[in-house]
Amino acid sequence: MDASFALHIPDAELEPEPLDDAQILSGTPVVTGKLLSVSDDGRQLRGIWQITPGVVTDVEADELFVVISGRATVEVENGPTLRVGPGDLAVLREGDRTTWTVHETLRKAYAITLPR
């Protein structure tokens, strides 16, 4: 496990993360992020993720996230529609098929648990 740390999320510098063109339904969204820590067994990931406005699809991991800035609507196929903005916490289940409509550049802090 990595050492304990604190980080001011709004000012964190992020790195480009590729977004598959097949995932983009509308706009020209750009994704950036930073992986901050990984558990010794590699199953617990913690980091920061950001996406600019547009509409994209994804298949989710088991994730808890908190929105730091921006706004989005996340439609879960055969499930709820989540409207998230600053201060909101959301949980996505492993395998959820989602459509993200990003209204304002969204930055979130996340914790992902990968399957065994």
C-alpha positions as CSV (number, residue, x, y, z in Angstrom):
1,M,0.0,0.0,0.0
2,D,1.2,3.5,-0.8
3,A,2.1,5.9,1.9
4,S,-0.6,8.2,3.5
5,F,-1.1,11.5,1.7
6,A,-3.4,14.5,1.2
7,L,-4.0,16.3,-2.1
8,H,-6.1,19.3,-3.1
9,I,-8.2,17.7,-5.9
10,P,-9.2,20.9,-7.8
11,D,-5.5,21.8,-8.4
12,A,-4.2,18.3,-9.1
13,E,-2.5,18.0,-12.5
14,L,-4.0,15.3,-14.6
15,E,-2.6,13.3,-17.5
16,P,-4.4,12.4,-20.8
17,E,-6.3,9.1,-20.8
18,P,-7.3,7.6,-24.1
19,L,-11.0,7.5,-24.9
20,D,-12.1,4.9,-27.5
21,D,-13.8,6.7,-30.4
22,A,-16.6,4.0,-30.3
23,Q,-17.6,5.3,-26.9
24,I,-18.2,8.9,-28.1
25,L,-21.8,9.5,-29.0
26,S,-21.7,13.3,-29.2
27,G,-19.2,16.2,-28.9
28,T,-15.4,15.9,-28.5
29,P,-15.0,14.9,-24.9
30,V,-11.4,14.7,-23.5
31,V,-10.6,12.5,-20.6
32,T,-7.7,13.1,-18.1
33,G,-6.9,11.4,-14.8
34,K,-4.4,10.5,-12.2
35,L,-4.1,7.2,-10.4
36,L,-3.1,8.1,-6.8
37,S,-2.8,4.7,-5.1
38,V,-3.2,1.0,-5.7
39,S,-3.5,-1.6,-2.9
40,D,-0.9,-4.3,-2.6
41,D,-3.2,-6.9,-4.2
42,G,-3.9,-4.5,-7.1
43,R,-7.7,-4.6,-6.5
44,Q,-8.2,-1.2,-4.8
45,L,-7.6,1.8,-7.1
46,R,-8.0,5.4,-6.0
47,G,-7.6,8.4,-8.2
48,I,-9.0,11.5,-9.9
49,W,-10.8,11.5,-13.3
50,Q,-12.0,14.4,-15.5
51,I,-14.1,14.6,-18.7
52,T,-15.0,17.6,-20.8
53,P,-18.5,18.1,-22.2
54,G,-20.0,15.5,-24.5
55,V,-21.8,12.2,-24.4
56,V,-20.0,8.9,-24.0
57,T,-20.8,5.3,-23.1
58,D,-19.0,3.1,-20.7
59,V,-19.1,-0.3,-18.9
60,E,-18.4,0.4,-15.2
61,A,-16.3,-1.1,-12.5
62,D,-17.4,-1.4,-8.9
63,E,-16.9,2.3,-8.1
64,L,-17.7,4.9,-5.5
65,F,-17.0,8.5,-6.6
66,V,-17.5,12.1,-5.3
67,V,-17.9,14.9,-7.8
68,I,-15.6,17.8,-7.1
69,S,-16.7,20.1,-9.9
70,G,-18.9,20.0,-13.0
71,R,-22.2,18.3,-13.8
72,A,-23.3,15.2,-15.6
73,T,-26.3,12.9,-16.1
74,V,-25.4,9.2,-15.9
75,E,-28.0,6.9,-17.4
76,V,-27.7,3.3,-16.2
77,E,-29.1,0.8,-18.7
78,N,-32.1,-0.9,-17.0
79,G,-31.5,1.2,-13.9
80,P,-31.6,4.7,-12.5
81,T,-30.6,8.0,-14.1
82,L,-28.1,9.8,-11.8
83,R,-27.8,13.6,-11.9
84,V,-24.5,14.5,-10.3
85,G,-22.8,17.7,-9.4
86,P,-20.3,19.2,-6.9
87,G,-20.5,17.4,-3.6
88,D,-22.5,14.4,-4.9
89,L,-21.5,10.8,-4.1
90,A,-22.5,8.0,-6.5
91,V,-22.0,4.3,-6.6
92,L,-21.8,2.3,-9.8
93,R,-21.9,-1.5,-10.0
94,E,-19.5,-3.7,-11.8
95,G,-20.8,-4.3,-15.3
96,D,-23.3,-1.3,-15.3
97,R,-23.7,-0.1,-18.9
98,T,-23.9,3.7,-18.7
99,T,-24.3,6.7,-20.9
100,W,-22.7,9.9,-19.5
101,T,-24.0,13.2,-20.7
102,V,-21.4,15.7,-19.4
103,H,-22.9,19.2,-19.2
104,E,-19.9,21.0,-17.6
105,T,-16.4,19.6,-17.3
106,L,-16.7,17.0,-14.5
107,R,-13.9,16.2,-12.1
108,K,-14.3,13.4,-9.6
109,A,-12.4,11.5,-7.0
110,Y,-12.9,7.7,-7.1
111,A,-12.3,4.5,-5.4
112,I,-12.6,1.3,-7.6
113,T,-12.6,-2.3,-6.4
114,L,-11.6,-4.8,-9.1
115,P,-13.0,-8.3,-9.0
116,R,-10.8,-11.1,-7.6
